[in-house]
């Protein structure tokens, strides 16, 4: 009888020892490979979502830079009145005077101090490309992101412009020769303001919200895990700058301080990892950056009167803080959850840009900029094209 009890106890102990190895999910967690797979996938999705929100921030910042010189824009009143005095001409002819018929024209041109009826419609688009060679683990990546924004300014006064903008973005991240691919799309709406208390200082700000859709696919080789996931989510972005515009002869310098941030919240979703299905909780990620910048421009002498060309250059340096909150993951059909830990990182930022602005008839402007971030992974390069029409 004692031997039977000993065998029974040993059997229960053996099952308890073997159960975590045979079915780790039932023991209160997922295996290490699945956890590592989920952590990498979550980090990739959050980073892509934040970059698309940052792309919209960049388009708004570029437009706000154009408003620094004059929030009102080239709003001018031009008056032309013509009069021919037939009586005077007839009398001069009768009197055989040397005078001839006169044409009197009155022309005035002035810039108003208050232009509540002035407006500017504008568009801004950018394409960013980043690539990195394979590291020691054989991982490489290529990122392509495009952002398009369109807006309309309402000129409340000569020193204040308010605006509304809508935008759309798409992103594609390709890693490990295409076996890993993340895609995302974003739609946004934002408001912005540019304030000029005097001729040399400015304050500008933009605030936006966005809706996101993301997908992630991994094709594993040589026994490595494969997986897929799809997400919906929301995001927000903001930027605030203060600075001044100084004139040194024909050279304009604009030093400024800028703070910007993006935040995304991805909804809970199901994901396939290997042969199992899992559920991940909501994902929260944020990025904050503080920078000091300097923009320079020098208008060139007009060749035809209706064309103005202004080369530009700028530099920004600063620090960024990135935070990804922890989330939960669990195998479907099992209540036990594992925690995917969050992560916090800091880093330096450096941005260099050159470009030119072409203005036609003081009403239509075209801007082309090329930006590079040499100390960021992949050395991202952005080509930005924007246009504006003042009416």
C-alpha positions in Angstrom: 0.0 0.0 0.0 2.9 2.4 0.9 4.6 1.6 -2.4 1.5 2.5 -4.4 1.3 5.9 -2.6 4.9 6.6 -3.3 4.5 5.8 -7.0 1.4 8.0 -7.1 3.3 10.9 -5.6 6.3 10.4 -7.9 3.9 10.4 -10.9 2.3 13.6 -9.9 5.7 15.3 -9.3 6.9 14.0 -12.7 3.8 15.5 -14.5 4.3 18.8 -12.7 8.0 18.9 -13.8 7.3 17.9 -17.4 4.2 20.0 -18.0 6.0 23.4 -18.5 8.3 21.8 -21.1 5.5 19.9 -22.9 3.0 22.8 -22.9 4.5 26.1 -21.8 1.4 28.0 -22.6 -0.7 25.9 -20.2 2.0 26.5 -17.6 1.4 30.2 -17.6 3.5 31.6 -20.6 4.7 31.2 -24.1 8.0 29.7 -25.2 11.1 31.9 -25.6 11.1 31.8 -29.4 7.5 33.0 -29.7 8.1 35.7 -27.1 11.2 37.0 -28.9 9.3 36.9 -32.2 6.4 38.9 -30.8 8.8 41.5 -29.1 10.6 42.2 -32.4 7.4 42.4 -34.4 5.8 44.8 -31.9 8.9 47.0 -31.9 8.9 47.1 -35.7 5.2 48.1 -36.0 5.4 50.8 -33.4 8.5 52.3 -35.0 6.8 52.4 -38.4 3.7 54.1 -37.0 5.7 56.8 -35.2 7.7 57.5 -38.4 4.6 58.1 -40.4 3.3 60.5 -37.7 6.6 62.2 -37.8 6.4 62.6 -41.6 3.2 64.6 -41.2 4.9 66.7 -38.5 7.7 67.4 -41.0 5.4 68.6 -43.7 3.7 71.0 -41.3 7.0 72.3 -40.0 8.1 73.1 -43.6 5.0 75.1 -44.2 5.3 77.0 -40.9 8.9 78.0 -41.9 7.4 79.7 -45.0 5.2 81.8 -42.7 8.0 83.1 -40.5 8.8 86.1 -42.7 5.3 87.4 -43.0 2.2 85.7 -41.6 0.0 87.9 -43.8 1.8 87.2 -47.1 1.9 89.5 -50.1 -1.5 91.0 -49.7 -1.5 94.3 -51.5 -4.1 96.8 -52.7 -3.6 98.1 -56.2 -5.8 100.8 -57.6 -5.8 102.1 -61.2 -8.2 104.8 -62.4 -8.1 106.3 -65.9 -9.9 109.5 -67.1 -9.8 111.3 -70.4 -11.2 114.9 -70.5 -12.8 115.4 -73.8 -13.9 118.9 -73.0 -10.3 119.9 -72.1 -9.0 118.4 -75.3 -11.7 120.1 -77.5 -11.0 123.5 -75.8 -7.3 123.1 -76.4 -7.9 122.3 -80.0 -10.2 125.3 -80.4 -7.7 127.5 -78.7 -4.9 126.1 -80.8 -3.1 125.2 -77.6 0.0 123.0 -77.6 -1.7 120.8 -75.0 -3.1 117.5 -76.0 -5.7 115.3 -74.5 -4.4 114.0 -71.2 -4.8 110.5 -69.6 -4.8 110.7 -65.9 -3.9 107.5 -64.1 -3.8 107.0 -60.3 -1.9 103.9 -59.1 -1.3 102.9 -55.5 0.4 99.9 -54.1 0.6 99.2 -50.4 0.7 96.3 -48.1 -2.2 96.3 -45.5 -1.5 95.9 -41.8 -4.7 93.8 -41.5 -5.7 91.2 -44.0 -8.5 89.2 -42.6 -9.7 88.2 -46.1 -6.3 86.9 -47.3 -5.7 83.2 -47.6 -3.2 80.7 -48.8 -3.8 77.2 -50.1 -0.8 74.8 -50.0 0.4 71.3 -50.5 3.5 69.5 -49.2 4.8 66.0 -50.1 7.9 64.1 -49.0 9.5 60.7 -49.8 12.0 59.2 -47.3 14.4 56.4 -48.1 16.6 54.6 -45.6 18.8 51.5 -46.2 21.2 49.5 -44.1 23.7 46.8 -45.0 23.5 43.4 -43.3 24.8 43.3 -39.8 26.6 40.4 -38.1 23.3 38.5 -37.8 22.6 39.0 -41.5 19.8 41.4 -40.9 19.4 44.3 -43.3 16.6 46.7 -44.0 15.1 49.1 -46.5 12.5 51.7 -45.5 10.4 53.8 -47.9 7.8 56.3 -46.5 5.7 58.9 -48.4 3.7 61.7 -46.8 1.3 64.2 -48.5 -0.4 67.1 -46.8 -2.7 69.9 -48.0 -3.9 72.9 -46.1 -5.6 76.3 -46.1 -4.5 79.3 -44.0 -7.0 81.8 -42.6 -5.3 85.2 -42.1 -6.7 86.6 -38.9 -4.3 89.6 -38.9 -1.0 90.6 -40.4 0.8 89.0 -37.4 -1.3 85.8 -37.1 -2.2 83.0 -39.4 -4.3 80.0 -38.5 -4.7 76.9 -40.7 -6.3 73.5 -41.1 -4.6 70.6 -43.0 -5.3 67.0 -43.9 -2.7 64.4 -44.8 -2.0 60.9 -45.8 1.1 58.7 -45.4 2.3 55.2 -46.5 5.2 53.2 -45.2 7.0 50.0 -46.2 9.7 48.3 -44.2 11.6 45.4 -45.8 14.1 43.4 -43.9 16.2 40.3 -44.5 15.9 40.3 -48.3 12.1 40.7 -48.2 11.3 37.8 -45.9 10.2 40.4 -43.3 7.8 43.1 -44.3 5.8 45.7 -42.4 3.3 48.1 -44.1 1.3 51.0 -42.7 -1.1 53.7 -43.9 -2.1 56.9 -42.0 -4.8 59.5 -42.5 -4.6 62.7 -40.4 -6.2 66.1 -39.7 -4.3 68.9 -38.0 -4.5 72.6 -37.0 -1.6 75.0 -36.9 -0.8 78.7 -36.1 2.0 81.1 -36.9 2.3 84.2 -34.7 4.6 87.2 -35.2 4.5 89.7 -32.3 7.0 91.9 -34.2 9.1 91.8 -37.3 11.9 89.7 -35.9 10.3 87.1 -33.6 7.9 84.3 -34.2 6.1 81.4 -32.4 4.5 78.6 -34.3 2.7 75.4 -33.4 0.8 72.5 -35.0 -1.4 69.7 -33.5 -2.8 66.7 -35.3 -4.6 63.4 -34.9 -4.4 60.3 -37.1 -5.9 56.9 -37.9 -3.5 54.0 -38.7 -3.7 50.6 -40.2 -0.7 48.3 -40.1 0.3 44.8 -41.3 3.4 42.7 -40.5 4.6 39.5 -42.2 7.6 37.3 -41.5 8.6 34.2 -43.6 11.0 32.0 -41.6 13.7 29.8 -43.2 15.5 26.8 -41.9 13.1 26.2 -39.1 12.7 29.8 -38.1 9.3 31.0 -37.1 6.9 32.7 -39.5 4.1 35.0 -38.6 1.5 37.6 -39.6 -0.4 40.4 -37.8 -2.7 43.2 -38.6 -3.5 46.3 -36.5 -5.7 49.4 -36.4 -4.8 52.3 -34.2 -4.8 56.0 -33.6 -2.0 58.5 -33.2 -1.3 62.2 -32.4 1.5 64.5 -33.2 2.6 68.1 -32.3 5.3 70.6 -32.8 6.1 74.0 -31.2 8.9 76.4 -32.2 10.0 79.8 -31.1 12.7 81.9 -32.7 13.6 85.0 -34.6 14.4 86.2 -38.1 17.5 88.4 -38.5 18.6 90.2 -41.6 22.3 90.7 -42.4 22.3 92.5 -45.7 20.8 90.0 -48.2 21.3 87.1 -45.8 18.4 86.0 -43.6 19.1 83.9 -40.5 16.5 82.2 -38.3 17.7 80.6 -35.1 15.0 78.7 -33.2 14.1 76.2 -30.5 11.7 73.3 -31.3 9.9 70.6 -29.4 8.0 67.9 -31.2 6.4 64.6 -30.3 4.4 61.7 -31.7 2.3 59.1 -29.9 0.5 56.0 -31.3 -1.9 53.6 -29.8 -2.4 50.3 -31.6 -5.5 48.2 -30.7 -5.3 44.6 -29.4 -5.1 42.0 -32.2 -4.6 38.4 -33.1 -1.3 37.3 -34.6 0.0 34.1 -36.1 3.4 32.9 -34.7 4.5 29.6 -36.1 1.6 27.1 -35.9 0.0 28.9 -33.0 -2.4 31.8 -32.7 -1.9 34.4 -30.0 -3.6 37.6 -28.8 -1.6 40.7 -28.1 -2.9 43.6 -26.0 -2.9 47.2 -27.0 0.4 48.8 -27.8 1.4 52.4 -26.8 4.5 54.1 -28.1 5.8 57.7 -28.0 8.6 59.8 -29.2 9.7 63.2 -27.9 12.4 65.4 -29.3 14.0 68.8 -28.4 16.2 70.5 -30.9 17.9 73.8 -31.6 18.0 74.8 -35.3 19.3 77.5 -37.7 17.8 78.2 -41.1 19.5 80.5 -43.6 18.3 81.9 -46.9 19.5 84.5 -49.4 17.1 85.9 -52.0 18.8 86.2 -55.4 18.3 89.2 -57.7 15.3 88.9 -59.8 16.0 88.4 -63.5 12.4 88.8 -64.8 10.4 90.8 -62.3 7.9 88.0 -61.9 10.4 85.3 -60.7 12.1 85.3 -57.3 14.6 82.5 -56.4 15.7 82.0 -52.8 18.3 79.2 -51.9 17.9 77.8 -48.4 19.9 75.7 -45.9 19.3 74.5 -42.4 20.7 72.4 -39.5 19.0 70.9 -36.4 20.7 69.2 -33.5 19.1 67.8 -30.3 18.1 64.8 -28.3 15.2 62.4 -28.6 13.4 60.1 -26.1 11.6 57.0 -27.3 9.3 54.9 -25.1 7.4 51.7 -25.9 5.0 50.5 -23.1 4.8 46.9 -22.1 1.9 44.8 -23.4 0.5 41.3 -22.9 0.5 38.3 -25.1 -1.4 35.0 -24.6 -2.1 31.9 -26.6 -5.7 31.8 -27.8 -7.9 29.5 -25.7 -5.6 29.9 -22.7 -6.1 32.6 -20.0 -2.4 32.7 -19.1 -0.6 35.8 -20.3 3.0 36.8 -20.7 4.3 40.3 -20.5 6.2 41.7 -23.4 8.4 44.2 -21.7 8.5 47.9 -22.7 11.7 49.7 -23.7 13.0 53.2 -23.3 15.9 54.7 -25.3 17.5 58.1 -25.8 19.7 59.4 -28.6 21.1 62.4 -30.4 19.5 63.8 -33.5 21.1 65.7 -36.4 19.4 66.9 -39.5 20.9 68.8 -42.5 18.9 70.2 -45.3 19.4 72.3 -48.5 16.8 73.6 -51.0 15.5 76.5 -52.9 12.2 78.4 -53.2 10.9 79.8 -56.4 8.1 82.4 -56.3 6.1 83.5 -59.3 4.2 86.7 -59.5 4.2 87.0 -55.7 1.3 84.5 -55.6 2.6 81.1 -56.5 5.6 79.5 -54.8 7.4 76.2 -55.3 9.9 74.7 -52.8 12.3 71.8 -53.1 14.3 70.5 -50.1 16.6 67.6 -49.6 17.2 66.5 -46.0 19.6 63.9 -44.5 19.9 62.5 -40.9 23.4 61.1 -41.0 23.6 59.7 -37.4 20.3 57.8 -37.6 20.2 54.1 -38.5 20.0 53.7 -42.2 21.1 57.4 -42.9 17.5 58.4 -43.9 17.3 60.9 -46.8 14.1 62.9 -47.5 13.1 64.7 -50.6 10.4 67.3 -49.9 8.4 69.3 -52.5 5.8 71.8 -51.6 3.7 74.5 -53.3 1.5 77.4 -52.2 -1.0 79.7 -53.8 -1.9 83.1 -52.2 -5.3 84.5 -53.1 
